[in-house]
Amino acid sequence: MKGVVFTEFLEMTEQAIGEDAVDDLLDQLDLESGAAYTSVGHYPCAELMRIVGAVSDLTGVSRDDLQRKLGGWMHTRFVQIYPQFFRDKTTALDMLDAIETEVHAEVRKLYPDAELPRFETVRTGADSLRMTYRSDRPLVAFCHGLVEACIDHFGGRATLVVDRVSAREAVFDVRLER
């Protein structure tokens, strides 16, 4: 898993509970990486899940809620780091529909060994889309947060229904409200 997810989760957590608390927490976990993350490094997803679990235990915020918050946080960062992916999109549906075909296509060019989730989208109407998310990693809640933040980013109101198949697969039905 790309290190940017680790570095951003730690930044988000530091803002919530403080740098010292995060340092103490990481010291207690005795992680394989030594908790020395870089945004371009690759680290095991299991390590991120251990950190999320420890933050959850410390704060009382559920693991899924932490993942959703991280998804929202990452969306904001993606808009800042990769504005070119958002420029020609007018709705959240346009953006969600482009993840696999545009965004992931570019990521694969830069990182041919990237292990990305798969997004299958179908327009179910002029203002609706069904997106199926599948991943080798247990990050459905993270994806949920990304989708919610995408809807918010484009300023539209929408109905979002999530059918969680497992921690690694979900179907997101998004209907824009006009």
C-alpha positions in Angstrom: 0.0 0.0 0.0 1.3 3.5 -0.9 2.9 5.3 2.0 0.8 8.5 1.3 -2.2 6.8 2.9 0.0 6.2 6.1 1.5 9.7 6.2 -1.9 11.3 5.7 -3.6 9.1 8.3 -0.9 10.1 10.8 -1.2 13.8 9.9 -5.0 13.6 10.3 -4.6 11.8 13.7 -2.0 14.2 14.9 -4.4 17.1 14.3 -7.1 15.3 16.3 -5.1 13.9 19.3 -1.7 15.6 19.1 1.8 14.6 17.8 3.0 13.2 21.2 -0.1 10.9 21.5 0.5 9.6 18.0 4.2 9.0 18.7 3.4 7.2 21.9 0.9 5.0 20.1 3.3 4.1 17.3 6.0 3.3 19.8 3.7 0.8 21.6 2.8 -1.0 18.4 6.3 -2.2 17.5 5.6 -2.1 13.7 7.7 -3.9 11.2 8.4 -0.7 9.4 9.4 1.1 12.6 6.6 3.5 11.8 9.0 5.4 9.5 6.7 6.2 6.5 7.3 8.1 3.4 4.6 9.1 1.0 6.2 7.2 -1.9 7.1 4.0 0.1 5.1 0.8 0.1 3.9 -0.8 3.3 1.7 -3.6 4.3 -2.0 -2.8 4.7 -2.1 -4.9 7.8 0.2 -2.3 9.4 -2.3 0.5 8.6 -5.1 -1.6 10.1 -3.1 -2.1 13.3 -2.6 1.7 13.5 -6.3 2.4 12.8 -7.2 -0.2 15.5 -5.0 1.4 18.0 -6.3 4.9 17.3 -9.8 3.5 17.6 -9.1 1.9 20.9 -7.5 5.2 22.2 -10.2 7.6 20.9 -13.4 5.4 21.0 -14.0 6.2 17.3 -14.9 3.0 15.4 -12.5 1.6 12.9 -15.0 2.1 10.1 -15.6 5.8 11.1 -11.8 6.4 11.2 -11.5 4.9 7.7 -14.4 7.0 6.4 -12.7 10.1 7.9 -9.5 9.2 6.2 -11.3 8.7 2.9 -12.7 12.2 3.2 -9.3 13.6 4.2 -7.6 11.8 1.3 -10.1 13.2 -1.2 -9.2 16.7 -0.1 -5.5 15.8 -0.6 -6.2 14.2 -4.0 -7.9 17.5 -5.1 -4.8 19.4 -4.0 -2.2 17.1 -5.4 -3.9 16.0 -8.6 -6.2 18.9 -9.7 -6.0 17.7 -13.3 -8.2 14.8 -12.6 -11.0 17.1 -11.3 -10.9 20.0 -13.8 -13.1 18.7 -16.5 -15.6 17.0 -14.2 -18.9 18.8 -13.5 -20.5 16.3 -11.1 -19.5 13.6 -8.6 -20.9 11.0 -11.1 -18.4 12.2 -13.7 -15.6 11.8 -11.2 -16.6 8.4 -9.9 -17.1 7.2 -13.4 -13.5 8.2 -14.3 -11.7 6.6 -11.4 -10.9 3.3 -13.1 -10.6 4.5 -16.7 -8.7 7.8 -16.1 -7.2 8.0 -12.6 -6.1 4.4 -12.2 -4.9 4.3 -15.8 -2.5 7.2 -15.0 -1.5 5.7 -11.6 -0.6 2.4 -13.4 1.6 4.3 -15.8 3.5 5.9 -13.0 3.5 2.8 -10.7 3.2 -0.4 -12.8 3.4 -2.5 -9.7 0.6 -0.6 -7.9 -2.1 -2.9 -6.4 -5.2 -0.8 -6.9 -8.8 -1.6 -6.1 -11.2 -2.1 -9.0 -14.1 0.2 -9.7 -16.9 -0.9 -12.1 -19.4 1.8 -12.9 -22.7 1.8 -14.7 -24.8 4.9 -15.3 -28.3 3.8 -14.1 -29.9 7.0 -15.2 -29.1 10.6 -16.2 -28.5 11.5 -12.5 -27.5 8.1 -11.1 -24.6 5.7 -11.0 -23.9 2.3 -9.5 -20.3 1.7 -8.6 -19.0 -1.6 -7.5 -15.8 -1.5 -5.5 -13.5 -4.5 -5.0 -10.2 -4.6 -3.3 -7.7 -7.1 -1.9 -7.6 -4.8 1.2 -10.3 -4.3 3.8 -11.0 -0.7 2.9 -14.7 -0.4 2.0 -15.2 2.2 4.7 -12.2 4.2 3.4 -13.8 4.1 -0.1 -17.2 5.1 1.4 -15.5 8.3 2.8 -13.9 9.0 -0.6 -17.3 8.8 -2.3 -19.0 11.0 0.4 -16.2 13.6 0.0 -16.5 13.5 -3.8 -20.2 14.2 -3.6 -19.5 17.1 -1.2 -16.7 18.4 -3.4 -18.9 18.9 -6.4 -21.5 20.7 -4.3 -24.4 18.5 -5.2 -26.9 16.9 -2.9 -27.2 13.2 -3.5 -28.6 10.1 -2.1 -25.9 7.5 -1.4 -26.9 3.9 -0.6 -24.1 1.5 0.3 -24.5 -2.3 0.0 -21.5 -3.6 1.9 -20.8 -7.1 0.6 -17.7 -7.5 2.8 -14.8 -5.5 4.1 -13.3 -5.7 0.6 -16.4 -5.2 -1.6 -19.3 -2.9 -1.8 -21.9 -1.5 -4.2 -22.4 2.3 -4.1 -25.6 3.7 -5.6 -25.4 7.4 -6.1 -28.4 9.5 -7.2 -27.9 13.2 -7.6 -30.8 15.4 -6.4 -31.6 18.3 -8.5 
